[in-house]
């Protein structure tokens, strides 16, 4: 058995050192968690936002006209946008001044949400559009136009940021129409992606600090029917996507974890030697 004086002089100081080391380890862990999860130098500023949806239906013949023209837009930098409208226009030659018959049908349901933070940006959107036109007789004319757009411009300051795009994109019949979802730098040739065909969305990369970017989605479904092109013609488009921008983990957070791991390993070793 060890002498009493030896235990007082050696074992107790080692016990106190272990407590102190453990306390330092806990403090460093808390500090690294705060620094690693809240970057001090990141930054993102939303500069412009434009959400738009509009439908236009027309069925006409001679002096008789049936129309449905409805649109809505939002330019607030954050918040939600919603639009829901449909029409079914049927004109026949028995109406006054009508010398023919035509039909136009359209439907558009749209919603999107922009949420911005100091180091983050999230844009979620969903759209479903469908249209149909047909010529029936005489000089009847049917038109169905469905237009929609989302545009968010933002700048990255301080540090680089990560981005990701997920979801589904179906532009429908693209003949003669404009359907695209893209991320690019305005007024430059720098384009990070430009999607024009149907499929799953899966894009990711890094946004460089000190630059301005714009996410843009445009869908135009345009249909027209007359005696020279009677139809019926129909088209449908839809998409849902989630675009996210988040901070890149700072190297300092990894360094902190290494230091904390070393300290905790040292504490366990000392405890083992002292047991």
DRENPA-3360 file (N, C-alpha, C; in nm, 2 decimals, always signed):
BEGIN
1 = XXXXXXXX = +0.08/-0.12/+0.00/+0.00/+0.00/+0.00/+0.09/+0.12/+0.00 ~ +0.05/+0.23/-0.08/+0.13/+0.35/-0.09/+0.12/+0.43/+0.04 ~ +0.24/+0.50/+0.07/+0.24/+0.58/+0.19/+0.13/+0.70/+0.18 ~ +0.08/+0.74/+0.29/-0.02/+0.85/+0.29/+0.03/+0.97/+0.23 ~ +0.16/+1.01/+0.26/+0.21/+1.14/+0.20/+0.22/+1.13/+0.05 ~ +0.26/+1.01/-0.01/+0.27/+0.99/-0.15/+0.13/+1.01/-0.22 ~ +0.03/+0.96/-0.15/-0.11/+0.97/-0.21/-0.15/+1.11/-0.21 ~ -0.12/+1.19/-0.10/-0.16/+1.33/-0.09/-0.09/+1.41/-0.20;
9 = XXXXXXXX = +0.04/+1.38/-0.22/+0.12/+1.47/-0.31/+0.10/+1.44/-0.46 ~ +0.07/+1.31/-0.49/+0.07/+1.27/-0.63/-0.07/+1.24/-0.69 ~ -0.15/+1.17/-0.61/-0.28/+1.12/-0.67/-0.38/+1.24/-0.67 ~ -0.39/+1.32/-0.57/-0.49/+1.43/-0.57/-0.46/+1.53/-0.67 ~ -0.33/+1.58/-0.69/-0.31/+1.67/-0.80/-0.34/+1.62/-0.94 ~ -0.32/+1.49/-0.96/-0.35/+1.43/-1.09/-0.50/+1.43/-1.11 ~ -0.58/+1.41/-1.00/-0.72/+1.41/-1.01/-0.77/+1.55/-1.05 ~ -0.71/+1.65/-0.99/-0.75/+1.79/-1.02/-0.71/+1.82/-1.17;
17 = XXXXXXXX = -0.60/+1.77/-1.21/-0.56/+1.80/-1.35/-0.66/+1.74/-1.45 ~ -0.70/+1.62/-1.42/-0.80/+1.56/-1.50/-0.93/+1.64/-1.51 ~ -0.97/+1.69/-1.39/-1.10/+1.77/-1.39/-1.08/+1.90/-1.48 ~ -0.96/+1.96/-1.46/-0.93/+2.08/-1.54/-0.93/+2.06/-1.69 ~ -0.86/+1.95/-1.72/-0.85/+1.91/-1.87/-0.99/+1.89/-1.92 ~ -1.07/+1.81/-1.85/-1.21/+1.79/-1.90/-1.29/+1.91/-1.91 ~ -1.28/+2.01/-1.82/-1.35/+2.13/-1.83/-1.31/+2.21/-1.95 ~ -1.17/+2.22/-1.98/-1.13/+2.29/-2.10/-1.18/+2.22/-2.22;
25 = XXXXXXXX = -1.19/+2.09/-2.22/-1.24/+2.02/-2.34/-1.39/+2.05/-2.37 ~ -1.47/+2.06/-2.26/-1.61/+2.10/-2.27/-1.62/+2.24/-2.33 ~ -1.54/+2.33/-2.27/-1.55/+2.47/-2.32/-1.51/+2.48/-2.47 ~ -1.41/+2.41/-2.51/-1.37/+2.42/-2.65/-1.47/+2.36/-2.74 ~ -1.54/+2.25/-2.69/-1.64/+2.19/-2.77/-1.76/+2.29/-2.79 ~ -1.80/+2.35/-2.69/-1.91/+2.45/-2.70/-1.87/+2.57/-2.80 ~ -1.75/+2.61/-2.78/-1.70/+2.72/-2.87/-1.70/+2.68/-3.01 ~ -1.65/+2.56/-3.04/-1.63/+2.51/-3.18/-1.77/+2.49/-3.24;
33 = XXXXXXXX = -1.87/+2.45/-3.16/-2.00/+2.42/-3.21/-2.06/+2.55/-3.25 ~ -2.04/+2.66/-3.17/-2.10/+2.79/-3.21/-2.03/+2.85/-3.33 ~ -1.90/+2.84/-3.34/-1.83/+2.90/-3.45/-1.85/+2.81/-3.58 ~ -1.85/+2.68/-3.56/-1.87/+2.59/-3.68/-2.01/+2.60/-3.74 ~ -2.11/+2.63/-3.66/-2.24/+2.62/-3.71/-2.30/+2.76/-3.74 ~ -2.23/+2.87/-3.70/-2.27/+3.00/-3.73/-2.15/+3.08/-3.79 ~ -2.12/+3.06/-3.92/-2.01/+3.13/-3.98/-2.01/+3.28/-3.96 ~ -1.89/+3.33/-3.93/-1.89/+3.47/-3.89/-1.88/+3.56/-4.01;
41 = XXXXXXXX = -1.84/+3.51/-4.13/-1.81/+3.59/-4.24/-1.90/+3.57/-4.36 ~ -2.00/+3.48/-4.35/-2.08/+3.45/-4.46/-2.18/+3.57/-4.48 ~ -2.25/+3.56/-4.59/-2.35/+3.67/-4.62/-2.42/+3.64/-4.75 ~ -2.55/+3.68/-4.75/-2.64/+3.67/-4.87/-2.74/+3.78/-4.86 ~ -2.76/+3.85/-4.97/-2.86/+3.96/-4.98/-2.95/+3.94/-5.10 ~ -3.08/+3.93/-5.08/-3.17/+3.92/-5.19/-3.19/+4.06/-5.25 ~ -3.17/+4.07/-5.38/-3.18/+4.20/-5.45/-3.31/+4.23/-5.52 ~ -3.36/+4.12/-5.58/-3.48/+4.13/-5.66/-3.56/+4.00/-5.66;
49 = XXXXXXXX = -3.69/+4.01/-5.66/-3.78/+3.89/-5.66/-3.90/+3.92/-5.75 ~ -3.93/+3.83/-5.84/-4.05/+3.85/-5.92/-4.12/+3.72/-5.95 ~ -4.24/+3.71/-5.90/-4.32/+3.59/-5.92/-4.44/+3.63/-6.00 ~ -4.47/+3.56/-6.11/-4.57/+3.59/-6.20/-4.65/+3.47/-6.25 ~ -4.78/+3.49/-6.27/-4.86/+3.38/-6.34/-4.98/+3.45/-6.41 ~ -5.01/+3.41/-6.53/-5.11/+3.47/-6.60/-5.17/+3.38/-6.71 ~ -5.30/+3.39/-6.73/-5.37/+3.31/-6.83/-5.45/+3.40/-6.92 ~ -5.46/+3.36/-7.05/-5.54/+3.44/-7.14/-5.61/+3.34/-7.23;
57 = XXXXXXXX = -5.74/+3.34/-7.23/-5.82/+3.26/-7.32/-5.90/+3.34/-7.41 ~ -5.92/+3.29/-7.54/-5.99/+3.37/-7.64/-6.07/+3.27/-7.73 ~ -6.19/+3.30/-7.75/-6.27/+3.23/-7.85/-6.35/+3.34/-7.93 ~ -6.33/+3.35/-8.06/-6.39/+3.46/-8.13/-6.43/+3.42/-8.27 ~ -6.52/+3.50/-8.32/-6.57/+3.48/-8.46/-6.65/+3.60/-8.50 ~ -6.61/+3.67/-8.61/-6.68/+3.79/-8.65/-6.66/+3.90/-8.54 ~ -6.78/+3.95/-8.50/-6.78/+4.05/-8.39/-6.80/+3.99/-8.25 ~ -6.82/+3.86/-8.24/-6.85/+3.79/-8.11/-6.72/+3.75/-8.05;
65 = XXXXXXXX = -6.70/+3.78/-7.93/-6.57/+3.75/-7.86/-6.60/+3.70/-7.72 ~ -6.53/+3.59/-7.67/-6.53/+3.55/-7.53/-6.39/+3.55/-7.49 ~ -6.36/+3.61/-7.38/-6.22/+3.63/-7.33/-6.21/+3.60/-7.18 ~ -6.09/+3.55/-7.14/-6.06/+3.54/-7.00/-5.91/+3.58/-6.98 ~ -5.89/+3.69/-6.92/-5.75/+3.75/-6.91/-5.73/+3.78/-6.76 ~ -5.65/+3.69/-6.70/-5.63/+3.71/-6.55/-5.48/+3.69/-6.52 ~ -5.42/+3.78/-6.44/-5.28/+3.77/-6.41/-5.26/+3.82/-6.27 ~ -5.14/+3.78/-6.21/-5.11/+3.83/-6.08/-4.96/+3.82/-6.07;
73 = XXXXXXXX = -4.90/+3.90/-5.98/-4.75/+3.90/-5.96/-4.72/+3.95/-5.82 ~ -4.59/+3.92/-5.78/-4.54/+3.96/-5.65/-4.40/+4.00/-5.66 ~ -4.36/+4.11/-5.61/-4.22/+4.15/-5.61/-4.16/+4.17/-5.47 ~ -4.23/+4.13/-5.37/-4.17/+4.14/-5.24/-4.05/+4.04/-5.23 ~ -3.94/+4.08/-5.16/-3.82/+4.00/-5.15/-3.84/+3.87/-5.09 ~ -3.94/+3.85/-5.00/-3.96/+3.72/-4.94/-4.11/+3.70/-4.92 ~ -4.15/+3.58/-4.89/-4.29/+3.55/-4.87/-4.35/+3.46/-4.98 ~ -4.47/+3.43/-4.97/-4.54/+3.34/-5.06/-4.62/+3.40/-5.16;
81 = XXXXXXXX = -4.64/+3.33/-5.28/-4.72/+3.38/-5.39/-4.81/+3.26/-5.43 ~ -4.93/+3.30/-5.46/-5.03/+3.19/-5.50/-5.12/+3.24/-5.61 ~ -5.15/+3.15/-5.71/-5.24/+3.19/-5.82/-5.32/+3.06/-5.86 ~ -5.45/+3.08/-5.89/-5.53/+2.97/-5.93/-5.64/+3.02/-6.01 ~ -5.64/+2.98/-6.14/-5.75/+3.03/-6.23/-5.77/+2.93/-6.35 ~ -5.89/+2.91/-6.39/-5.92/+2.82/-6.50/-6.04/+2.88/-6.58 ~ -6.05/+2.85/-6.71/-6.16/+2.90/-6.80/-6.19/+2.79/-6.90 ~ -6.31/+2.80/-6.95/-6.37/+2.72/-7.05/-6.46/+2.80/-7.14;
89 = XXXXXXXX = -6.41/+2.84/-7.26/-6.48/+2.94/-7.34/-6.53/+2.87/-7.47 ~ -6.65/+2.87/-7.49/-6.71/+2.80/-7.61/-6.80/+2.91/-7.69 ~ -6.76/+2.93/-7.81/-6.83/+3.02/-7.89/-6.89/+2.95/-8.01 ~ -7.02/+2.97/-8.04/-7.08/+2.90/-8.16/-7.14/+3.00/-8.25 ~ -7.16/+2.96/-8.37/-7.21/+3.05/-8.48/-7.35/+3.10/-8.46 ~ -7.43/+3.05/-8.36/-7.56/+3.10/-8.34/-7.56/+3.23/-8.26 ~ -7.45/+3.27/-8.20/-7.45/+3.39/-8.13/-7.44/+3.51/-8.22 ~ -7.49/+3.63/-8.18/-7.50/+3.75/-8.26/-7.36/+3.78/-8.32;
97 = XXXXXXXX = -7.35/+3.81/-8.44/-7.23/+3.85/-8.51/-7.13/+3.73/-8.53 ~ -7.15/+3.62/-8.48/-7.06/+3.51/-8.49/-7.08/+3.44/-8.63 ~ -6.97/+3.42/-8.70/-6.97/+3.35/-8.83/-6.90/+3.22/-8.82 ~ -6.87/+3.17/-8.70/-6.80/+3.04/-8.69/-6.80/+3.00/-8.54 ~ -6.73/+2.89/-8.51/-6.73/+2.84/-8.38/-6.59/+2.80/-8.34 ~ -6.56/+2.81/-8.20/-6.42/+2.78/-8.15/-6.43/+2.76/-8.00 ~ -6.33/+2.69/-7.95/-6.33/+2.66/-7.81/-6.19/+2.68/-7.75 ~ -6.18/+2.73/-7.63/-6.05/+2.75/-7.56/-6.07/+2.72/-7.41;
105 = XXXXXXXX = -5.98/+2.63/-7.37/-5.98/+2.59/-7.23/-5.84/+2.61/-7.17 ~ -5.83/+2.65/-7.04/-5.70/+2.67/-6.98/-5.71/+2.66/-6.83 ~ -5.61/+2.62/-6.76/-5.60/+2.61/-6.62/-5.46/+2.63/-6.57 ~ -5.44/+2.71/-6.47/-5.31/+2.73/-6.41/-5.32/+2.75/-6.26 ~ -5.24/+2.66/-6.19/-5.23/+2.67/-6.04/-5.08/+2.69/-6.01 ~ -5.05/+2.79/-5.93/-4.91/+2.83/-5.91/-4.89/+2.87/-5.76 ~ -4.78/+2.83/-5.71/-4.74/+2.88/-5.57/-4.59/+2.87/-5.56 ~ -4.53/+2.97/-5.49/-4.39/+2.96/-5.46/-4.37/+3.04/-5.33;
113 = XXXXXXXX = -4.26/+3.01/-5.27/-4.22/+3.07/-5.14/-4.07/+3.10/-5.14 ~ -4.04/+3.23/-5.10/-3.90/+3.27/-5.09/-3.87/+3.30/-4.94 ~ -3.77/+3.23/-4.89/-3.73/+3.25/-4.75/-3.58/+3.28/-4.75 ~ -3.54/+3.40/-4.70/-3.40/+3.44/-4.70/-3.35/+3.46/-4.55 ~ -3.23/+3.42/-4.53/-3.16/+3.45/-4.40/-3.03/+3.51/-4.42 ~ -2.95/+3.53/-4.32/-2.82/+3.60/-4.33/-2.73/+3.52/-4.42 ~ -2.73/+3.38/-4.40/-2.64/+3.30/-4.48/-2.71/+3.19/-4.56 ~ -2.84/+3.21/-4.58/-2.92/+3.11/-4.65/-3.03/+3.17/-4.73;
121 = XXXXXXXX = -3.07/+3.08/-4.83/-3.18/+3.12/-4.92/-3.25/+2.99/-4.96 ~ -3.39/+2.99/-4.95/-3.47/+2.88/-5.00/-3.58/+2.93/-5.08 ~ -3.59/+2.87/-5.20/-3.70/+2.90/-5.30/-3.77/+2.77/-5.33 ~ -3.89/+2.76/-5.29/-3.97/+2.64/-5.32/-4.09/+2.68/-5.41 ~ -4.12/+2.60/-5.51/-4.22/+2.64/-5.60/-4.29/+2.52/-5.66 ~ -4.42/+2.54/-5.70/-4.50/+2.43/-5.76/-4.59/+2.49/-5.86 ~ -4.59/+2.44/-5.98/-4.68/+2.49/-6.09/-4.74/+2.38/-6.17 ~ -4.87/+2.39/-6.20/-4.94/+2.30/-6.29/-5.02/+2.38/-6.39;
129 = XXXXXXXX = -5.00/+2.36/-6.52/-5.07/+2.43/-6.62/-5.12/+2.33/-6.73 ~ -5.24/+2.36/-6.79/-5.29/+2.28/-6.90/-5.38/+2.37/-6.99 ~ -5.38/+2.35/-7.12/-5.46/+2.42/-7.21/-5.50/+2.34/-7.33 ~ -5.61/+2.39/-7.39/-5.66/+2.32/-7.51/-5.74/+2.42/-7.60 ~ -5.72/+2.41/-7.73/-5.79/+2.50/-7.82/-5.84/+2.41/-7.94 ~ -5.95/+2.45/-8.00/-6.00/+2.38/-8.12/-6.09/+2.47/-8.20 ~ -6.08/+2.46/-8.34/-6.16/+2.53/-8.43/-6.28/+2.43/-8.46 ~ -6.40/+2.49/-8.47/-6.52/+2.40/-8.49/-6.59/+2.43/-8.62;
137 = XXXXXXXX = -6.59/+2.56/-8.66/-6.66/+2.59/-8.79/-6.63/+2.73/-8.83 ~ -6.65/+2.76/-8.96/-6.64/+2.90/-9.01/-6.51/+2.97/-8.98 ~ -6.52/+3.09/-8.94/-6.40/+3.17/-8.92/-6.37/+3.17/-8.76 ~ -6.41/+3.07/-8.69/-6.38/+3.06/-8.55/-6.24/+3.06/-8.52 ~ -6.20/+3.12/-8.41/-6.06/+3.12/-8.37/-6.04/+3.10/-8.22 ~ -5.96/+3.01/-8.17/-5.94/+2.98/-8.03/-5.79/+3.00/-7.99 ~ -5.77/+3.07/-7.88/-5.63/+3.09/-7.83/-5.63/+3.06/-7.68 ~ -5.52/+2.99/-7.64/-5.50/+2.97/-7.50/-5.35/+3.00/-7.47;
145 = XXXXXXXX = -5.33/+3.09/-7.38/-5.19/+3.13/-7.34/-5.18/+3.12/-7.19 ~ -5.08/+3.04/-7.15/-5.05/+3.03/-7.00/-4.90/+3.07/-6.98 ~ -4.88/+3.17/-6.90/-4.74/+3.23/-6.89/-4.71/+3.23/-6.74 ~ -4.59/+3.20/-6.70/-4.55/+3.20/-6.56/-4.40/+3.22/-6.55 ~ -4.36/+3.28/-6.45/-4.22/+3.31/-6.43/-4.18/+3.33/-6.28 ~ -4.06/+3.28/-6.24/-4.00/+3.31/-6.11/-3.86/+3.36/-6.13 ~ -3.83/+3.47/-6.07/-3.70/+3.53/-6.08/-3.65/+3.58/-5.95 ~ -3.54/+3.53/-5.90/-3.48/+3.58/-5.77/-3.33/+3.61/-5.79;
153 = XXXXXXXX = -3.30/+3.73/-5.77/-3.16/+3.78/-5.79/-3.10/+3.80/-5.65 ~ -2.98/+3.76/-5.63/-2.92/+3.77/-5.49/-2.77/+3.78/-5.51 ~ -2.70/+3.84/-5.41/-2.56/+3.86/-5.41/-2.50/+3.78/-5.29 ~ -2.38/+3.72/-5.31/-2.31/+3.65/-5.21/-2.19/+3.73/-5.16 ~ -2.19/+3.75/-5.03/-2.08/+3.84/-4.97/-2.01/+3.76/-4.86 ~ -1.88/+3.80/-4.84/-1.80/+3.74/-4.73/-1.74/+3.61/-4.76 ~ -1.82/+3.51/-4.78/-1.76/+3.37/-4.80/-1.84/+3.30/-4.91 ~ -1.78/+3.20/-4.97/-1.86/+3.11/-5.07/-1.97/+3.04/-5.00;
161 = XXXXXXXX = -2.08/+3.02/-5.08/-2.19/+2.95/-5.03/-2.23/+2.83/-5.12 ~ -2.28/+2.72/-5.06/-2.33/+2.60/-5.14/-2.47/+2.63/-5.20 ~ -2.50/+2.56/-5.31/-2.64/+2.57/-5.36/-2.67/+2.42/-5.41 ~ -2.80/+2.40/-5.40/-2.86/+2.27/-5.45/-3.00/+2.29/-5.51 ~ -3.03/+2.22/-5.61/-3.16/+2.22/-5.68/-3.21/+2.08/-5.69 ~ -3.33/+2.06/-5.63/-3.39/+1.92/-5.64/-3.54/+1.94/-5.68 ~ -3.60/+1.83/-5.74/-3.74/+1.83/-5.78/-3.76/+1.77/-5.91 ~ -3.87/+1.80/-5.98/-3.91/+1.75/-6.11/-3.95/+1.86/-6.20;
169 = XXXXXXXX = -3.92/+1.85/-6.33/-3.95/+1.95/-6.43/-4.01/+1.89/-6.55 ~ -4.13/+1.93/-6.59/-4.19/+1.88/-6.71/-4.25/+1.99/-6.79 ~ -4.17/+2.04/-6.89/-4.22/+2.16/-6.97/-4.33/+2.12/-7.07 ~ -4.36/+2.00/-7.09/-4.47/+1.96/-7.19/-4.42/+1.97/-7.33 ~ -4.50/+2.01/-7.42/-4.47/+2.03/-7.56/-4.39/+2.16/-7.57 ~ -4.26/+2.15/-7.61/-4.18/+2.27/-7.61/-4.18/+2.34/-7.75 ~ -4.25/+2.28/-7.85/-4.24/+2.34/-7.98/-4.29/+2.48/-7.99 ~ -4.21/+2.57/-8.02/-4.24/+2.71/-8.03/-4.26/+2.79/-7.90;
177 = XXXXXXXX = -4.24/+2.72/-7.79/-4.26/+2.78/-7.66/-4.12/+2.80/-7.59 ~ -4.12/+2.87/-7.48/-4.00/+2.90/-7.40/-4.02/+2.83/-7.26 ~ -3.94/+2.73/-7.24/-3.95/+2.66/-7.11/-3.80/+2.64/-7.06 ~ -3.77/+2.70/-6.95/-3.64/+2.69/-6.89/-3.63/+2.72/-6.75 ~ -3.54/+2.66/-6.68/-3.50/+2.69/-6.54/-3.35/+2.70/-6.53 ~ -3.30/+2.81/-6.49/-3.16/+2.84/-6.50/-3.10/+2.91/-6.38 ~ -2.97/+2.90/-6.36/-2.90/+2.98/-6.26/-2.78/+3.04/-6.33 ~ -2.77/+3.17/-6.32/-2.66/+3.24/-6.40/-2.62/+3.37/-6.33;
185 = XXXXXXXX = -2.52/+3.43/-6.38/-2.48/+3.56/-6.34/-2.53/+3.66/-6.44 ~ -2.61/+3.75/-6.40/-2.67/+3.85/-6.49/-2.57/+3.93/-6.56 ~ -2.59/+3.96/-6.69/-2.51/+4.04/-6.78/-2.37/+3.98/-6.80 ~ -2.36/+3.85/-6.78/-2.24/+3.78/-6.81/-2.27/+3.65/-6.89 ~ -2.17/+3.58/-6.93/-2.19/+3.45/-7.00/-2.18/+3.33/-6.90 ~ -2.16/+3.37/-6.78/-2.14/+3.26/-6.67/-2.28/+3.20/-6.64 ~ -2.30/+3.07/-6.68/-2.42/+3.00/-6.65/-2.40/+2.87/-6.58 ~ -2.45/+2.86/-6.46/-2.42/+2.74/-6.38/-2.51/+2.62/-6.42;
193 = XXXXXXXX = -2.63/+2.64/-6.46/-2.71/+2.54/-6.53/-2.83/+2.60/-6.60 ~ -2.88/+2.53/-6.71/-2.99/+2.58/-6.79/-3.07/+2.45/-6.83 ~ -3.18/+2.43/-6.77/-3.26/+2.30/-6.79/-3.38/+2.34/-6.88 ~ -3.39/+2.26/-6.99/-3.50/+2.29/-7.09/-3.58/+2.16/-7.12 ~ -3.54/+2.05/-7.07/-3.61/+1.92/-7.10/-3.66/+1.86/-6.97 ~ -3.76/+1.77/-6.99/-3.83/+1.71/-6.87/-3.73/+1.61/-6.80 ~ -3.75/+1.60/-6.67/-3.67/+1.51/-6.59/-3.65/+1.55/-6.45 ~ -3.58/+1.47/-6.37/-3.55/+1.50/-6.23/-3.45/+1.62/-6.22;
201 = XXXXXXXX = -3.47/+1.70/-6.12/-3.37/+1.81/-6.10/-3.27/+1.77/-5.99 ~ -3.15/+1.78/-6.02/-3.04/+1.74/-5.93/-2.92/+1.82/-5.96 ~ -2.91/+1.94/-5.92/-2.80/+2.03/-5.94/-2.74/+2.08/-5.81 ~ -2.61/+2.09/-5.81/-2.54/+2.15/-5.69/-2.41/+2.21/-5.72 ~ -2.35/+2.29/-5.64/-2.23/+2.35/-5.66/-2.20/+2.46/-5.56 ~ -2.10/+2.55/-5.59/-2.06/+2.65/-5.50/-2.08/+2.79/-5.57 ~ -2.13/+2.88/-5.49/-2.15/+3.02/-5.54/-2.03/+3.10/-5.48 ~ -1.96/+3.17/-5.56/-1.84/+3.25/-5.52/-1.88/+3.38/-5.46;
209 = XXXXXXXX = -1.81/+3.41/-5.35/-1.83/+3.54/-5.28/-1.80/+3.66/-5.37 ~ -1.87/+3.77/-5.35/-1.85/+3.89/-5.43/-1.92/+3.89/-5.56 ~ -2.01/+3.79/-5.59/-2.08/+3.79/-5.72/-2.23/+3.78/-5.70 ~ -2.30/+3.82/-5.80/-2.44/+3.83/-5.80/-2.50/+3.72/-5.90 ~ -2.60/+3.65/-5.85/-2.66/+3.54/-5.92/-2.81/+3.56/-5.94 ~ -2.87/+3.48/-6.03/-3.01/+3.49/-6.05/-3.06/+3.35/-6.09 ~ -3.16/+3.31/-6.01/-3.24/+3.19/-6.04/-3.36/+3.23/-6.12 ~ -3.39/+3.17/-6.23/-3.50/+3.21/-6.32/-3.57/+3.09/-6.38;
217 = XXXXXXXX = -3.70/+3.09/-6.37/-3.78/+2.98/-6.43/-3.89/+3.05/-6.52 ~ -3.90/+3.00/-6.64/-4.00/+3.06/-6.73/-4.07/+2.94/-6.80 ~ -4.21/+2.95/-6.81/-4.29/+2.85/-6.88/-4.40/+2.92/-6.96 ~ -4.40/+2.90/-7.09/-4.50/+2.96/-7.17/-4.57/+2.85/-7.25 ~ -4.70/+2.83/-7.23/-4.78/+2.73/-7.31/-4.87/+2.81/-7.40 ~ -4.84/+2.81/-7.53/-4.92/+2.89/-7.62/-4.99/+2.80/-7.73 ~ -5.12/+2.81/-7.74/-5.19/+2.73/-7.83/-5.29/+2.81/-7.92 ~ -5.30/+2.78/-8.04/-5.39/+2.86/-8.13/-5.46/+2.76/-8.23;
225 = XXXXXXXX = -5.59/+2.78/-8.25/-5.66/+2.70/-8.35/-5.75/+2.78/-8.44 ~ -5.75/+2.75/-8.57/-5.84/+2.83/-8.66/-5.87/+2.73/-8.78 ~ -5.93/+2.79/-8.88/-5.97/+2.70/-8.99/-5.85/+2.64/-9.07 ~ -5.74/+2.72/-9.07/-5.62/+2.66/-9.13/-5.55/+2.56/-9.05 ~ -5.57/+2.56/-8.92/-5.50/+2.47/-8.83/-5.61/+2.44/-8.72 ~ -5.70/+2.34/-8.75/-5.82/+2.33/-8.66/-5.79/+2.26/-8.53 ~ -5.69/+2.18/-8.51/-5.68/+2.11/-8.38/-5.77/+1.99/-8.37 ~ -5.81/+1.95/-8.25/-5.78/+2.02/-8.12/-5.63/+2.01/-8.08;
233 = XXXXXXXX = -5.58/+2.11/-8.02/-5.44/+2.11/-7.97/-5.45/+2.12/-7.81 ~ -5.36/+2.05/-7.75/-5.35/+2.05/-7.60/-5.21/+2.05/-7.56 ~ -5.18/+2.10/-7.44/-5.05/+2.11/-7.38/-5.06/+2.12/-7.23 ~ -4.96/+2.06/-7.16/-4.96/+2.07/-7.02/-4.81/+2.08/-6.97 ~ -4.79/+2.15/-6.87/-4.66/+2.16/-6.81/-4.67/+2.16/-6.65 ~ -4.57/+2.12/-6.59/-4.57/+2.11/-6.44/-4.43/+2.11/-6.39 ~ -4.41/+2.15/-6.27/-4.28/+2.13/-6.20/-4.30/+2.15/-6.05 ~ -4.21/+2.10/-5.98/-4.19/+2.14/-5.84/-4.04/+2.14/-5.81;
241 = XXXXXXXX = -3.99/+2.24/-5.74/-3.85/+2.24/-5.71/-3.82/+2.30/-5.58 ~ -3.71/+2.27/-5.53/-3.66/+2.33/-5.40/-3.51/+2.37/-5.43 ~ -3.49/+2.50/-5.42/-3.36/+2.56/-5.44/-3.31/+2.61/-5.31 ~ -3.19/+2.57/-5.27/-3.13/+2.61/-5.14/-2.99/+2.66/-5.15 ~ -2.96/+2.76/-5.07/-2.83/+2.81/-5.06/-2.79/+2.81/-4.91 ~ -2.68/+2.76/-4.88/-2.64/+2.75/-4.74/-2.49/+2.77/-4.73 ~ -2.44/+2.79/-4.61/-2.30/+2.83/-4.58/-2.21/+2.70/-4.60 ~ -2.09/+2.73/-4.65/-1.99/+2.62/-4.66/-1.92/+2.61/-4.52;
249 = XXXXXXXX = -1.91/+2.49/-4.47/-1.85/+2.47/-4.33/-1.71/+2.53/-4.34 ~ -1.68/+2.62/-4.24/-1.55/+2.68/-4.23/-1.44/+2.58/-4.18 ~ -1.32/+2.59/-4.24/-1.21/+2.51/-4.20/-1.18/+2.51/-4.05 ~ -1.21/+2.62/-3.98/-1.18/+2.64/-3.84/-1.26/+2.54/-3.76 ~ -1.38/+2.50/-3.81/-1.47/+2.41/-3.73/-1.40/+2.27/-3.73 ~ -1.34/+2.23/-3.84/-1.27/+2.10/-3.85/-1.15/+2.10/-3.76 ~ -1.08/+2.21/-3.75/-0.96/+2.22/-3.67/-1.00/+2.21/-3.52 ~ -1.11/+2.27/-3.49/-1.16/+2.27/-3.35/-1.19/+2.12/-3.31;
257 = XXXXXXXX = -1.26/+2.05/-3.40/-1.29/+1.91/-3.36/-1.17/+1.83/-3.34 ~ -1.06/+1.85/-3.42/-0.94/+1.78/-3.40/-0.88/+1.81/-3.26 ~ -0.88/+1.94/-3.23/-0.82/+1.98/-3.10/-0.90/+1.91/-2.98 ~ -1.04/+1.92/-2.99/-1.12/+1.87/-2.89/-1.10/+1.72/-2.88 ~ -1.09/+1.65/-2.99/-1.07/+1.50/-2.99/-0.94/+1.47/-2.92 ~ -0.84/+1.54/-2.95/-0.71/+1.52/-2.88/-0.71/+1.54/-2.73 ~ -0.78/+1.64/-2.69/-0.79/+1.67/-2.55/-0.87/+1.56/-2.48 ~ -0.98/+1.52/-2.53/-1.06/+1.41/-2.47/-0.99/+1.28/-2.47;
265 = XXXXXXXX = -0.91/+1.25/-2.57/-0.83/+1.13/-2.57/-0.73/+1.13/-2.46 ~ -0.67/+1.25/-2.44/-0.57/+1.27/-2.33/-0.63/+1.25/-2.20 ~ -0.76/+1.30/-2.18/-0.82/+1.28/-2.05/-0.85/+1.14/-2.02 ~ -0.90/+1.06/-2.12/-0.93/+0.92/-2.10/-0.80/+0.84/-2.07 ~ -0.69/+0.88/-2.14/-0.56/+0.81/-2.11/-0.51/+0.84/-1.97 ~ -0.52/+0.96/-1.92/-0.48/+0.99/-1.79/-0.56/+0.92/-1.68 ~ -0.70/+0.91/-1.71/-0.78/+0.84/-1.62/-0.75/+0.70/-1.61 ~ -0.71/+0.64/-1.73/-0.67/+0.50/-1.73/-0.54/+0.48/-1.65;
273 = XXX = -0.45/+0.57/-1.66/-0.32/+0.55/-1.59/-0.34/+0.57/-1.44 ~ -0.44/+0.65/-1.41/-0.45/+0.68/-1.26/-0.54/+0.59/-1.19 ~ -0.61/+0.49/-1.26/-0.71/+0.40/-1.20/-0.63/+0.29/-1.13;
% end
